[in-house]
Amino acid sequence: MKKLIKRTVIAINILCLLTFGLMLTSCGGGGSQGVSSEVVNGVAAVGAPLAGQVKLKDSANPDREKTTVIGSDGSFAIDVSDMKGPFILQAVGSVNGKNHTMYSFAEKQGTANVNPLSSAALAIAAEVDDPAEVYEHPDPAMIEKIKTRLPEAVAELMEELKPLLLLYSADKTDPITGDCRANHEGLDGVFDNVTITLSNGILTVVNTATGAVIFTGNLSDIKGGQFTDNDDDLPKPPSFPAAPAGVTATGEAGQVIVTWDAVSNATSYNIYWSTTSGVTTASGTNKITGAASPYVHTGLAAETVYYYIVTAVNSAGEGASSAQVSATTGSTPPPAAVPTAPTGVIATGGTNQVTVSWSAVSGAASYNLYWSTSSGVTTSGTQISGVTSPAVHTGLTDSTPYYYIVTAVNSAGESMPSVEVAATTLAPSPSPTVPASPAGVTATGGANQVTVSWSAVSGAASYNLYWSTSSGVTTSGTQISGVTSPAVHTGLTDSTPYYYIVTAVNSAGESAASAEATATTNAAPPPPPPALDGAALYETNCQRCHAALASTDIVGRTLQSIKNAGMTRGLADDVLLAILSVLP
């Protein structure tokens, strides 16, 4: 009996532990809090990372909006698990004291970088002069048009700028969905050296150093844009980095350590490897990007030869390959070592969320995130296990600081914790309210038209105009939607009074109607005086007395001109009086 009771107690304890573990894993031990599995993320940069915020609007009606702070490396991530795609993004911030507002588009969860070219591509796809129009008025028809046309718009834009992009090996990188980083390479290298502006539907690319215009084109006809034919107008990228020297490979049990000498103008390094000799940078070769010397290549087979080359990278592209080196791994793999603590941890606040990111740790199989609303987080705190970078911690309270540490895990155990980072969630955005009714409405009549003007209404996204030829207009009357002040109502009847009211509209609804304004169109202009037959005029007024004289002198020729020309009565009378005054 005692044994049965003991087994029962053990079973209950195990069940409780399993249940508690599942609770921690699924909701982070914090009620509704957890890590989002549906995220729109990317990099917001113009060469350097943008210091500011990214906002995202969804396709719901009314649309919903979330905001996140941009990380110090330009990265951002927004939880969209409770939102409806596609999404429009707006990044607002500054770089080196200069303000920037840029836009992008995401059909669904995934990558959506925000940069000057993503703004231009969005405007081209939407067929608008200013991409701000898309973010401010994301109607379903517009979003569907963008989703359909965006790939073509990106391709057209990249083709027009290809001579510039080739200088930085960026001609194959999609500015929206590509691997864009604020690392002064590829597209980021382009943004370091040119200024890209959109103004009144015109895209202009200028060499930042010299002020030379590289490209200018109308967004509505980007294929008709003009790219400079002067190579001196293009920025001069740095020379390709030299091939790394001093490359060595040292085999150990289950791993190879690769080292090399630093290259003076390199910003990063790539390693290519194979188990057969003759390694090249050709597609299909195993590639490790962003490596640093010494690099420990782990998880390798025992007693196997591995071959390596190393290349250096900068904004001009990838340099030549180093000489090939090789090493043989040891006979038995080493016991797994506990990974090192994660580094480069960044936390950024957003709308009811915090995004935590970190650099990958060699040998880590997974990561744990620990958090609290108080400083001094330890691994005995609230845990969310099995996370990946970036981890978007959702369901948080507005305007609240959250503190985090990260650990790396493998079969040998859990690493020491990272340094603690903190971020504060954003203050709640006030729910939109129906705008006030427009004030200062005036109507002015003209020729077959009436001009209606009104004062701007705070919080209004657009305006509706209602009209009638009878007083007492209501919002059930004839509507002209999406108007702006002044609105010119054309094609109207002469000498007719028209009556108008105006309403303001935003995502919360339509305002009450303005006071009614009225104006009368102008009367029809009088018809021009009829043309007279010169011949009949001559016969009536001149021929009886002056027939003989008229045929022989200057007066006669003048009278003949009157006969041949169609004149208004007033002009003909003046001419006749002048002639008759000199006749005998």
C-alpha positions as CSV (number, residue, x, y, z in Angstrom):
1,M,0.0,0.0,0.0
2,K,2.8,2.4,0.9
3,K,4.5,1.6,-2.5
4,L,1.2,2.4,-4.3
5,I,0.8,5.7,-2.5
6,K,4.4,6.6,-3.2
7,R,4.0,5.8,-7.0
8,T,0.8,7.9,-7.1
9,V,2.5,10.9,-5.4
10,I,5.4,10.7,-7.9
11,A,3.0,10.5,-10.9
12,I,1.1,13.5,-9.6
13,N,4.3,15.5,-9.2
14,I,5.5,14.6,-12.7
15,L,2.1,15.6,-14.1
16,C,2.3,19.0,-12.3
17,L,5.8,19.6,-13.6
18,L,4.8,18.8,-17.1
19,T,1.7,21.1,-16.9
20,F,3.8,23.9,-15.4
21,G,6.4,23.5,-18.2
22,L,3.8,23.7,-20.9
23,M,2.3,26.8,-19.3
24,L,5.7,28.5,-19.3
25,T,6.5,27.4,-22.9
26,S,3.1,28.4,-24.3
27,C,2.5,31.7,-22.6
28,G,5.7,32.7,-20.9
29,G,4.2,32.4,-17.4
30,G,2.5,35.8,-17.9
31,G,-1.1,35.2,-18.8
32,S,-1.7,36.2,-22.4
33,Q,2.0,37.1,-23.1
34,G,4.0,35.1,-25.6
35,V,6.3,35.2,-28.6
36,S,4.6,35.9,-31.9
37,S,4.8,33.3,-34.6
38,E,3.6,35.8,-37.3
39,V,5.9,38.8,-37.8
40,V,6.7,41.4,-40.4
41,N,10.3,42.4,-40.0
42,G,13.1,44.1,-41.9
43,V,15.6,46.9,-41.8
44,A,14.9,50.6,-42.0
45,A,18.0,52.4,-43.3
46,V,19.4,55.0,-45.7
47,G,22.9,53.9,-45.5
48,A,23.0,54.3,-41.7
49,P,20.1,52.9,-39.6
50,L,17.1,55.1,-39.2
51,A,16.6,56.4,-35.6
52,G,12.9,56.4,-35.2
53,Q,9.8,54.2,-35.5
54,V,8.1,52.0,-38.0
55,K,4.3,52.0,-38.2
56,L,2.2,49.2,-39.9
57,K,-1.4,49.4,-41.1
58,D,-3.4,46.3,-42.0
59,S,-6.2,45.7,-44.5
60,A,-9.1,45.4,-42.0
61,N,-12.0,47.8,-42.2
62,P,-11.4,50.0,-40.3
63,D,-7.7,49.5,-40.5
64,R,-5.6,48.7,-37.5
65,E,-2.2,50.2,-36.8
66,K,0.8,49.1,-34.7
67,T,4.1,50.9,-34.0
68,T,7.6,49.7,-33.0
69,V,10.9,51.4,-32.3
70,I,13.7,50.8,-34.8
71,G,16.7,49.0,-33.3
72,S,20.2,50.5,-33.2
73,D,21.1,48.2,-36.2
74,G,18.1,49.4,-38.2
75,S,16.1,46.2,-37.6
76,F,12.4,46.1,-36.6
77,A,9.7,43.5,-36.2
78,I,6.0,43.8,-35.7
79,D,3.5,41.2,-34.5
80,V,0.8,40.7,-37.1
81,S,-0.8,37.6,-35.7
82,D,-4.1,39.5,-34.9
83,M,-4.0,41.6,-38.1
84,K,-5.2,41.2,-41.7
85,G,-2.7,41.4,-44.6
86,P,-1.5,42.9,-46.9
87,F,0.2,45.6,-44.8
88,I,1.5,49.1,-45.5
89,L,4.5,50.3,-43.6
90,Q,5.8,53.8,-42.8
91,A,9.2,54.5,-41.2
92,V,9.8,57.9,-39.7
93,G,13.1,59.0,-38.2
94,S,16.4,60.7,-38.8
95,V,20.0,59.9,-39.9
96,N,22.8,62.4,-39.1
97,G,20.3,65.2,-38.3
98,K,18.3,64.7,-41.5
99,N,14.6,63.6,-41.3
100,H,13.3,60.8,-43.4
101,T,9.8,59.4,-44.1
102,M,9.8,56.2,-46.1
103,Y,7.2,53.5,-47.0
104,S,7.0,49.8,-47.9
105,F,4.6,46.9,-48.4
106,A,4.2,43.3,-47.1
107,E,1.7,41.0,-48.7
108,K,1.9,38.8,-45.5
109,Q,4.2,38.0,-42.7
110,G,7.9,38.0,-43.7
111,T,10.5,40.6,-44.8
112,A,9.5,44.1,-45.7
113,N,12.6,46.5,-45.7
114,V,11.9,50.2,-45.6
115,N,14.3,52.4,-47.6
116,P,14.2,55.1,-50.4
117,L,13.8,52.5,-53.2
118,S,10.9,50.7,-51.4
119,S,9.1,54.0,-51.2
120,A,9.6,54.6,-54.9
121,A,8.5,51.1,-55.9
122,L,5.4,51.4,-53.7
123,A,4.4,54.7,-55.4
124,I,5.0,53.2,-58.9
125,A,2.9,50.2,-58.1
126,A,0.1,52.3,-56.6
127,E,0.3,54.8,-59.5
128,V,0.5,57.8,-57.1
129,D,2.9,60.7,-57.0
130,D,3.4,60.4,-53.2
131,P,3.5,57.1,-51.3
132,A,2.1,58.9,-48.3
133,E,-1.3,58.8,-50.1
134,V,-1.2,55.0,-49.8
135,Y,-0.5,54.9,-46.1
136,E,-3.1,57.6,-45.3
137,H,-5.8,56.1,-47.5
138,P,-5.2,52.3,-47.7
139,D,-8.4,51.4,-49.5
140,P,-8.9,47.8,-50.7
141,A,-8.7,48.6,-54.4
142,M,-5.4,50.4,-53.9
143,I,-3.9,47.6,-51.9
144,E,-4.9,45.0,-54.5
145,K,-3.3,47.1,-57.2
146,I,-0.1,47.3,-55.2
147,K,-0.1,43.5,-54.5
148,T,-0.5,42.8,-58.3
149,R,1.9,45.4,-59.6
150,L,4.7,45.6,-57.0
151,P,7.0,42.9,-58.5
152,E,6.9,44.6,-61.9
153,A,7.5,48.0,-60.3
154,V,10.5,46.8,-58.4
155,A,11.9,45.2,-61.6
156,E,11.4,48.4,-63.6
157,L,13.0,50.5,-61.0
158,M,16.0,48.2,-60.6
159,E,16.5,48.1,-64.4
160,E,16.5,51.9,-64.7
161,L,19.1,52.2,-61.9
162,K,21.2,49.2,-62.9
163,P,24.4,51.1,-63.9
164,L,24.5,52.6,-60.4
165,L,23.5,49.3,-58.6
166,L,26.2,47.3,-60.4
167,L,28.9,49.5,-58.8
168,Y,27.9,48.0,-55.5
169,S,26.9,44.5,-56.6
170,A,23.3,45.4,-55.6
171,D,21.5,44.8,-58.9
172,K,20.1,41.5,-57.8
173,T,18.9,42.6,-54.3
174,D,15.2,43.3,-54.0
175,P,15.0,46.5,-51.9
176,I,11.8,45.2,-50.1
177,T,12.2,41.5,-49.6
178,G,16.0,41.1,-50.1
179,D,18.7,40.6,-47.6
180,C,19.3,44.3,-46.8
181,R,21.5,45.2,-43.8
182,A,22.9,48.5,-42.5
183,N,26.4,47.3,-43.1
184,H,27.7,49.6,-45.9
185,E,27.5,46.8,-48.4
186,G,25.3,46.2,-51.4
187,L,22.2,48.4,-51.4
188,D,23.3,50.0,-48.1
189,G,26.5,51.0,-49.9
190,V,24.4,52.7,-52.6
191,F,22.4,54.6,-50.0
192,D,25.7,55.7,-48.4
193,N,26.7,57.5,-51.5
194,V,23.5,58.9,-53.2
195,T,20.5,60.9,-52.1
196,I,17.2,59.6,-53.4
197,T,14.2,61.9,-53.3
198,L,10.5,61.8,-54.3
199,S,8.9,65.1,-55.0
200,N,5.7,65.9,-57.0
201,G,5.9,62.5,-58.7
202,I,9.5,62.9,-59.7
203,L,12.2,60.4,-58.6
204,T,15.7,62.0,-58.4
205,V,19.0,60.3,-57.6
206,V,21.9,62.6,-56.8
207,N,25.6,61.9,-56.1
208,T,25.8,63.0,-52.4
209,A,29.5,64.0,-52.7
210,T,29.3,66.0,-55.9
211,G,25.7,67.0,-56.3
212,A,25.6,65.6,-59.8
213,V,22.1,64.3,-60.9
214,I,22.5,60.6,-61.8
215,F,18.9,59.8,-62.6
216,T,15.6,61.7,-62.9
217,G,12.3,60.2,-63.9
218,N,8.5,60.5,-63.5
219,L,7.0,57.8,-61.4
220,S,4.2,57.4,-63.8
221,D,6.7,56.6,-66.6
222,I,9.8,55.4,-64.8
223,K,11.0,53.6,-68.0
224,G,11.2,57.0,-69.6
225,G,13.6,58.3,-67.0
226,Q,16.9,59.8,-67.9
227,F,20.1,58.2,-66.5
228,T,23.3,60.3,-66.8
229,D,25.6,59.4,-69.7
230,N,28.6,60.9,-67.9
231,D,30.4,58.3,-65.8
232,D,32.0,61.1,-63.7
233,D,28.5,61.8,-62.3
234,L,28.5,58.3,-60.6
235,P,29.9,57.9,-57.1
236,K,33.2,56.2,-56.9
237,P,32.9,53.1,-54.8
238,P,36.0,51.9,-52.9
239,S,38.2,49.4,-54.6
240,F,37.4,45.7,-54.1
241,P,39.2,44.4,-51.0
242,A,42.3,42.3,-51.5
243,A,42.3,38.5,-51.1
244,P,42.9,37.6,-47.4
245,A,46.4,36.5,-46.6
246,G,47.8,34.3,-43.9
247,V,44.9,31.9,-44.1
248,T,45.3,28.7,-41.9
249,A,43.1,25.8,-41.0
250,T,43.6,23.6,-37.9
251,G,41.8,20.4,-37.4
252,E,40.5,19.2,-34.1
253,A,38.0,16.6,-32.9
254,G,34.7,17.4,-34.8
255,Q,35.8,20.9,-35.9
256,V,38.2,23.1,-37.9
257,I,39.5,26.5,-36.8
258,V,40.1,28.9,-39.7
259,T,42.1,32.1,-39.3
260,W,43.3,34.9,-41.6
261,D,44.9,38.3,-41.5
262,A,42.6,41.4,-41.6
263,V,42.1,43.2,-44.9
264,S,42.4,47.0,-44.6
265,N,39.2,48.0,-46.4
266,A,37.0,45.0,-45.6
267,T,33.7,45.3,-43.7
268,S,33.1,41.5,-43.5
269,Y,34.4,38.1,-44.6
270,N,32.9,35.0,-46.3
271,I,34.2,31.4,-45.9
272,Y,33.6,28.8,-48.6
273,W,34.2,25.1,-47.8
274,S,34.0,21.6,-49.2
275,T,35.1,18.1,-48.5
276,T,36.8,18.0,-51.9
277,S,39.7,20.1,-53.1
278,G,39.2,23.0,-55.6
279,V,36.8,25.2,-53.6
280,T,35.5,28.3,-55.4
281,T,32.9,31.0,-54.8
282,A,30.6,29.4,-57.4
283,S,26.9,28.9,-56.6
284,G,26.3,25.6,-54.7
285,T,29.5,25.7,-52.7
286,N,29.0,25.7,-48.9
287,K,29.2,29.3,-47.8
288,I,29.5,31.0,-44.3
289,T,28.8,34.8,-44.4
290,G,29.8,37.4,-41.9
291,A,32.6,35.3,-40.4
292,A,35.3,36.7,-38.2
293,S,38.8,35.4,-37.6
294,P,39.3,33.0,-35.9
295,Y,36.2,31.1,-37.1
296,V,35.4,27.7,-35.4
297,H,33.7,25.4,-37.9
298,T,31.9,22.9,-35.7
299,G,29.7,19.8,-36.1
300,L,32.1,18.1,-38.6
301,A,32.7,14.4,-39.3
302,A,35.6,12.7,-37.7
303,E,38.8,12.0,-39.6
304,T,37.7,14.0,-42.7
305,V,39.6,16.5,-44.8
306,Y,37.9,19.9,-45.1
307,Y,39.0,22.6,-47.7
308,Y,38.5,26.3,-47.3
309,I,38.9,29.7,-49.0
310,V,38.2,33.1,-47.5
311,T,37.0,36.3,-49.3
312,A,36.8,39.9,-48.0
313,V,33.7,42.1,-48.6
314,N,33.0,45.9,-48.7
315,S,30.5,48.2,-50.4
316,A,32.2,47.6,-53.7
317,G,31.4,43.9,-53.4
318,E,33.3,40.7,-52.7
319,G,37.1,40.5,-53.4
320,A,39.2,37.8,-54.8
321,S,39.5,34.5,-53.0
322,S,42.4,33.5,-50.7
323,A,44.6,30.6,-51.4
324,Q,42.9,27.3,-50.5
325,V,43.8,25.7,-47.1
326,S,42.8,22.4,-45.6
327,A,42.7,20.5,-42.4
328,T,41.7,17.0,-41.1
329,T,39.4,16.6,-38.2
330,G,40.3,14.4,-35.3
331,S,39.4,10.8,-34.9
332,T,36.6,11.3,-32.3
333,P,34.3,14.2,-31.9
334,P,34.8,16.3,-28.7
335,P,32.1,16.3,-26.0
336,A,29.6,19.1,-26.6
337,A,30.6,22.3,-24.8
338,V,28.1,24.6,-23.2
339,P,27.7,27.6,-25.7
340,T,28.9,31.0,-24.8
341,A,26.5,33.7,-23.7
342,P,24.6,35.6,-26.5
343,T,26.0,39.0,-27.5
344,G,24.7,42.0,-29.4
345,V,21.3,41.8,-27.6
346,I,18.9,44.6,-28.5
347,A,15.4,45.3,-27.1
348,T,13.0,47.8,-28.8
349,G,9.5,48.7,-27.6
350,G,6.4,48.8,-29.7
351,T,2.6,48.7,-29.5
352,N,2.0,46.2,-26.7
353,Q,5.2,44.4,-27.7
354,V,9.0,44.3,-27.3
355,T,11.3,42.9,-29.9
356,V,14.5,41.3,-28.6
357,S,17.3,40.3,-31.1
358,W,20.8,39.0,-30.7
359,S,23.7,37.6,-32.6
360,A,23.8,33.8,-33.4
361,V,26.0,31.8,-31.0
362,S,28.2,29.0,-32.4
363,G,27.1,25.6,-31.2
364,A,23.7,26.8,-29.9
365,A,20.7,24.6,-30.6
366,S,18.1,26.9,-29.2
367,Y,17.7,30.0,-27.0
368,N,15.8,30.9,-23.9
369,L,14.4,34.3,-23.1
370,Y,13.9,35.5,-19.5
371,W,12.0,38.7,-18.7
372,S,10.5,40.8,-15.9
373,T,9.0,44.2,-15.4
374,S,11.8,44.9,-12.9
375,S,15.5,45.2,-13.4
376,G,17.8,42.4,-12.3
377,V,16.4,39.5,-14.4
378,T,18.0,36.1,-13.7
379,T,17.4,32.6,-15.1
380,S,15.1,31.9,-12.2
381,G,12.7,34.5,-13.7
382,T,9.9,34.1,-16.2
383,Q,11.2,32.0,-19.1
384,I,10.1,31.7,-22.7
385,S,12.0,28.7,-24.2
386,G,12.9,27.8,-27.8
387,V,12.9,31.4,-29.1
388,T,14.7,32.6,-32.2
389,S,16.0,36.1,-33.0
390,P,14.2,38.4,-33.4
391,A,11.7,37.4,-30.7
392,V,8.6,39.6,-30.6
393,H,7.2,39.4,-27.0
394,T,3.5,40.3,-27.3
395,G,0.5,41.0,-25.2
396,L,2.3,43.5,-23.0
397,T,1.0,46.6,-21.1
398,D,1.2,50.1,-22.6
399,S,4.0,52.4,-21.4
400,T,5.7,49.8,-19.3
401,P,9.4,48.9,-19.1
402,Y,10.4,45.3,-19.7
403,Y,13.8,43.7,-18.9
404,Y,15.4,40.7,-20.6
405,I,18.3,38.3,-20.7
406,V,19.0,35.6,-23.3
407,T,20.8,32.3,-22.9
408,A,22.0,29.8,-25.6
409,V,21.2,26.1,-25.2
410,N,22.6,22.8,-26.6
411,S,22.9,19.2,-25.5
412,A,25.7,20.2,-23.0
413,G,23.5,22.7,-21.2
414,E,22.6,26.3,-21.0
415,S,25.0,29.2,-21.4
416,M,25.6,32.0,-19.0
417,P,23.0,34.8,-19.5
418,S,23.6,37.8,-21.8
419,V,23.8,41.3,-20.5
420,E,20.4,42.6,-19.4
421,V,18.6,44.9,-21.9
422,A,15.4,46.8,-21.4
423,A,12.7,48.5,-23.5
424,T,9.5,50.4,-22.8
425,T,6.3,49.7,-24.7
426,L,4.7,52.6,-26.4
427,A,1.9,54.7,-25.0
428,P,-1.5,53.7,-26.3
429,S,-2.5,55.5,-29.5
430,P,-5.9,57.2,-29.0
431,S,-8.7,55.5,-30.9
432,P,-9.7,57.7,-33.9
433,T,-12.9,59.7,-33.4
434,V,-15.3,60.9,-36.0
435,P,-14.0,64.3,-37.2
436,A,-15.8,67.5,-36.6
437,S,-18.1,68.9,-39.3
438,P,-16.3,71.3,-41.7
439,A,-16.5,75.0,-41.0
440,G,-16.1,78.1,-43.2
441,V,-17.9,76.5,-46.1
442,T,-18.3,79.0,-49.0
443,A,-19.7,78.6,-52.5
444,T,-18.8,80.9,-55.5
445,G,-20.6,80.7,-58.8
446,G,-18.9,80.8,-62.2
447,A,-19.5,80.0,-65.8
448,N,-21.2,76.6,-65.7
449,Q,-19.5,75.8,-62.4
450,V,-19.4,76.4,-58.6
451,T,-16.3,76.5,-56.5
452,V,-16.8,75.2,-52.9
453,S,-14.2,75.8,-50.2
454,W,-13.9,75.0,-46.5
455,S,-11.4,75.0,-43.7
456,A,-9.3,71.8,-43.0
457,V,-10.7,69.6,-40.2
458,S,-8.2,68.0,-37.7
459,G,-8.2,64.2,-38.1
460,A,-10.0,64.1,-41.4
461,A,-8.6,61.7,-44.0
462,S,-11.0,62.9,-46.8
463,Y,-14.1,64.9,-47.5
464,N,-17.5,64.3,-49.2
465,L,-19.5,66.9,-51.0
466,Y,-23.3,66.7,-51.3
467,W,-25.3,69.0,-53.6
468,S,-28.8,69.8,-55.0
469,T,-30.5,72.5,-57.0
470,S,-33.0,72.8,-54.0
471,S,-32.3,74.1,-50.5
472,G,-32.1,71.6,-47.6
473,V,-29.3,69.3,-48.8
474,T,-28.7,66.2,-46.7
475,T,-26.2,63.3,-46.8
476,S,-28.8,61.3,-48.7
477,G,-28.4,63.7,-51.6
478,T,-26.1,63.5,-54.6
479,Q,-22.6,62.8,-53.3
480,I,-19.1,63.6,-54.7
481,S,-16.6,61.6,-52.5
482,G,-12.9,62.1,-51.9
483,V,-12.9,65.8,-52.7
484,T,-10.4,68.4,-51.4
485,S,-10.8,72.1,-50.9
486,P,-11.4,74.0,-53.1
487,A,-13.6,71.6,-55.0
488,V,-14.8,72.9,-58.5
489,H,-18.2,71.4,-59.4
490,T,-18.4,71.7,-63.2
491,G,-20.9,71.0,-66.0
492,L,-23.7,73.0,-64.4
493,T,-26.6,74.9,-65.9
494,D,-26.5,78.7,-66.5
495,S,-28.2,81.0,-64.0
496,T,-29.1,78.2,-61.6
497,P,-28.7,78.2,-57.8
498,Y,-26.9,75.2,-56.4
499,Y,-26.8,74.1,-52.7
500,Y,-24.0,72.3,-50.9
501,I,-23.0,70.7,-47.6
502,V,-19.6,69.1,-46.8
503,T,-18.6,66.2,-44.4
504,A,-15.2,65.1,-43.1
505,V,-14.3,61.4,-43.1
506,N,-11.7,59.2,-41.3
507,S,-11.5,55.5,-40.3
508,A,-13.9,56.2,-37.4
509,G,-16.7,57.4,-39.8
510,E,-18.2,60.5,-41.4
511,S,-18.8,63.8,-39.6
512,A,-22.0,65.7,-39.3
513,A,-22.8,67.9,-42.2
514,S,-21.5,71.4,-42.5
515,A,-23.8,74.4,-42.8
516,E,-25.4,74.7,-46.2
517,A,-23.8,77.0,-48.7
518,T,-25.2,78.2,-52.0
519,A,-24.2,79.9,-55.2
520,T,-25.7,80.7,-58.6
521,T,-24.0,80.0,-61.8
522,N,-23.4,82.9,-64.2
523,A,-26.0,83.9,-66.8
524,A,-25.3,82.8,-70.3
525,P,-23.2,85.4,-72.2
526,P,-25.0,87.5,-74.8
527,P,-24.6,86.2,-78.4
528,P,-22.1,88.1,-80.6
529,P,-23.6,90.7,-83.0
530,P,-24.5,89.1,-86.3
531,A,-22.1,89.5,-89.2
532,L,-23.5,91.6,-92.0
533,D,-23.2,91.2,-95.7
534,G,-20.9,93.9,-97.0
535,A,-22.5,93.9,-100.5
536,A,-26.0,94.4,-99.2
537,L,-24.7,97.2,-96.9
538,Y,-23.1,99.0,-99.8
539,E,-26.2,98.7,-102.0
540,T,-28.4,100.0,-99.2
541,N,-26.3,103.0,-98.1
542,C,-23.9,104.0,-100.9
543,Q,-24.7,102.8,-104.4
544,R,-27.6,105.2,-105.2
545,C,-25.4,108.3,-104.9
546,H,-21.9,107.2,-105.5
547,A,-21.9,104.4,-108.0
548,A,-19.7,106.2,-110.5
549,L,-17.2,107.5,-108.0
550,A,-16.9,104.2,-106.2
551,S,-15.6,102.5,-109.3
552,T,-12.7,104.8,-109.9
553,D,-11.0,105.9,-106.7
554,I,-9.8,104.8,-103.2
555,V,-13.2,105.3,-101.8
556,G,-14.6,102.9,-104.3
557,R,-12.0,100.3,-103.3
558,T,-12.8,100.7,-99.7
559,L,-16.5,100.4,-100.4
560,Q,-15.7,97.2,-102.4
561,S,-13.9,95.8,-99.3
562,I,-17.0,96.5,-97.2
563,K,-19.0,94.6,-99.9
564,N,-16.7,91.6,-99.7
565,A,-16.2,91.4,-95.9
566,G,-18.6,90.3,-93.2
567,M,-18.6,93.1,-90.6
568,T,-20.5,93.6,-87.5
569,R,-23.0,96.4,-87.7
570,G,-21.1,98.7,-85.4
571,L,-17.8,98.4,-87.4
572,A,-19.6,98.7,-90.7
573,D,-21.4,101.8,-89.6
574,D,-18.2,103.4,-88.4
575,V,-16.4,102.7,-91.7
576,L,-19.4,104.0,-93.8
577,L,-19.6,107.2,-91.8
578,A,-15.9,107.8,-92.3
579,I,-16.2,107.2,-96.0
580,L,-19.4,109.3,-96.5
581,S,-17.8,112.2,-94.6
582,V,-15.3,112.7,-97.5
583,L,-17.6,112.0,-100.4
584,P,-19.0,114.9,-102.5
